[in-house]
Amino acid sequence: MQIVICKDADQASKMVAAYIERAIKAKPATVLGLATGSTPIRLYKDLIRRYKEGRIDFSKVHSWNLDEYIGLEPTHPASYRYFMNEQLFDHVNIDKANTHVPDGLAKDVEAAAQAYEDGIKADGGIDIQILGIGSDGHIGFNEPATSLVSRTHVQTLMLGTRQDNARLFFDGKLDEVPTRAMTMGTGTVLDSRTAILLAFGKGKAPAIAGAVEGAISHMNQASALQMHRDAKFFIDEDAASMLTPKNIDFFKAVYADSDLKALENA
Ligand code: F6R
């Protein structure tokens, strides 16, 4: 696991955007795993900027999103398909036919989940998986006690997750937040070649401490990333604030501030 403690969310997002730019230059048909939520919004803005500056060509990129609410139309402003179109896809030259979000309206959700897994495999697997983290440690919508080897499945959402999302995306209306979602499993995420987790703010500090310094446990799904072959955490000082001070010093020593700045634009 590589832990990069950044000055702030802007710096972390720019570094990840620069990483993705380099990856797409090296492999134009990169397969991205994408997340929604408030955390990756700055990253998507910076990817759009880099596209507009002629630095990234998305024409051959494929994408697979982590999750989607069950029962929301793709045209619903809180659906994850809508979010992705609005925050990224509508602003870059990605072919929408190559963008995938789980089908939250499928009649046969089991079959749709299996088809999603099969689709990722047929696409050659995910090169770079972008992740946020829930305050309970969830990645995708894999809530505590989900099997750490789970594949794409239907998940019942915890009240805390629904409250967080009501506040951010449903004008505070908890009743309107679906109770279930279709999500890649934590096992699906572990299959990605590189996993990049972003976390900002003090609210994420306990989940980050558990994921990085805690034992691997299904109670903090992100802790499973300790078993990932190439997991990178780009977090701000607040999200890092509950790590042990000696570990914070160690992680910071790996990158001096000047190195971080250089990497933002590399
Ligand atoms: C979203 C997702 C979730 C979020 C997490 C954090 O596709 O998979 O795991 O990353 O709930 O959400 P924010 O970024 O809104 O704090």
Boltz pocket constraint, residues with backbone or C-beta under 6 A from the ligand:
constraints:
  - pocket:
      binder: B
      contacts: [[A, 34], [A, 35], [A, 36], [A, 37], [A, 38], [A, 39], [A, 40], [A, 66], [A, 67], [A, 131], [A, 132], [A, 133], [A, 134], [A, 135], [A, 138], [A, 139], [A, 140], [A, 141], [A, 168]]
      max_distance: 6.0
